[in-house]
Amino acid sequence: MIVILIAGTITPIIIAGAFISAFGLGLKQTIYFSMQADPVDYGEWKTGINAAGTLSAVNGFIGKCAQAIAGGLSGALLAAGGYVANASQTSEAILAIK
């Protein structure tokens, strides 16, 4: 979160930034999942085939791929920042952690 980098240790600003971020994420998730039914309904109307299971499976697979990539990027960023486990961290490593 960019707010943490800007605010430093100012707790009220960090809390406000987290609230705004969570609110936006909640809106995105609500809209995303409600929009998933639209292409299924359209496809069933157009072809007569209900592909809800296929859409759900593809969506789950893409989500898992995205999570794997995000985890790999997190490790790569920590390595690029010079993070060393069980050691006193440099300022670059602390910035990479934030």
C-alpha positions as semicolon CSV with decimal commas, in nm:
position;residue;x (nm);y (nm);z (nm)
1;M;0,000;0,000;0,000
2;I;0,139;0,335;-0,100
3;V;-0,018;0,495;0,208
4;I;0,222;0,302;0,436
5;L;0,523;0,432;0,243
6;I;0,394;0,790;0,259
7;A;0,255;0,790;0,614
8;G;0,541;0,606;0,781
9;T;0,422;0,535;1,135
10;I;0,125;0,774;1,153
11;T;-0,138;0,525;1,266
12;P;-0,458;0,721;1,185
13;I;-0,347;0,772;0,824
14;I;-0,258;0,403;0,788
15;I;-0,599;0,301;0,928
16;A;-0,779;0,545;0,696
17;G;-0,583;0,413;0,397
18;A;-0,663;0,053;0,490
19;F;-1,033;0,142;0,522
20;I;-1,040;0,309;0,180
21;S;-0,855;0,016;0,025
22;A;-1,088;-0,242;0,183
23;F;-1,395;-0,045;0,076
24;G;-1,274;-0,034;-0,284
25;L;-1,188;-0,404;-0,278
26;G;-1,535;-0,486;-0,145
27;L;-1,696;-0,293;-0,429
28;K;-1,476;-0,465;-0,686
29;Q;-1,551;-0,812;-0,552
30;T;-1,926;-0,748;-0,541
31;I;-1,935;-0,619;-0,897
32;Y;-1,702;-0,891;-1,025
33;F;-1,904;-1,184;-0,894
34;S;-2,239;-1,034;-0,991
35;M;-2,111;-0,980;-1,346
36;Q;-2,004;-1,344;-1,381
37;A;-2,364;-1,455;-1,424
38;D;-2,422;-1,225;-1,723
39;P;-2,204;-1,408;-1,979
40;V;-2,342;-1,744;-1,861
41;D;-2,698;-1,623;-1,913
42;Y;-2,613;-1,472;-2,251
43;G;-2,433;-1,787;-2,365
44;E;-2,725;-2,005;-2,259
45;W;-2,969;-1,777;-2,439
46;K;-2,757;-1,774;-2,755
47;T;-2,649;-2,140;-2,771
48;G;-2,877;-2,326;-2,532
49;I;-2,573;-2,452;-2,336
50;N;-2,531;-2,358;-1,970
51;A;-2,156;-2,320;-1,915
52;A;-2,163;-2,200;-1,552
53;G;-1,936;-2,485;-1,440
54;T;-1,683;-2,413;-1,711
55;L;-1,675;-2,043;-1,624
56;S;-1,632;-2,124;-1,256
57;A;-1,350;-2,371;-1,326
58;V;-1,164;-2,133;-1,558
59;N;-1,208;-1,849;-1,309
60;G;-1,068;-2,065;-1,028
61;F;-0,772;-2,177;-1,239
62;I;-0,684;-1,822;-1,342
63;G;-0,715;-1,708;-0,979
64;K;-0,476;-1,980;-0,862
65;C;-0,227;-1,890;-1,135
66;A;-0,245;-1,525;-1,031
67;Q;-0,185;-1,620;-0,666
68;A;0,119;-1,827;-0,764
69;I;0,263;-1,540;-0,967
70;A;0,199;-1,294;-0,682
71;G;0,375;-1,523;-0,435
72;G;0,672;-1,559;-0,667
73;L;0,691;-1,183;-0,718
74;S;0,685;-1,129;-0,341
75;G;0,984;-1,357;-0,300
76;A;1,165;-1,193;-0,591
77;L;1,109;-0,845;-0,443
78;L;1,241;-0,957;-0,104
79;A;1,547;-1,110;-0,270
80;A;1,605;-0,794;-0,475
81;G;1,580;-0,587;-0,156
82;G;1,851;-0,795;0,009
83;Y;1,631;-0,973;0,264
84;V;1,819;-1,232;0,472
85;A;1,618;-1,453;0,708
86;N;1,710;-1,446;1,081
87;A;1,936;-1,143;1,037
88;S;1,920;-0,772;1,110
89;Q;1,768;-0,619;0,798
90;T;1,914;-0,333;0,597
91;S;1,705;-0,027;0,513
92;E;1,663;-0,159;0,157
93;A;1,529;-0,490;0,289
94;I;1,288;-0,310;0,523
95;L;1,163;-0,102;0,230
96;A;1,113;-0,422;0,029
97;I;0,915;-0,570;0,321
98;K;0,689;-0,265;0,338
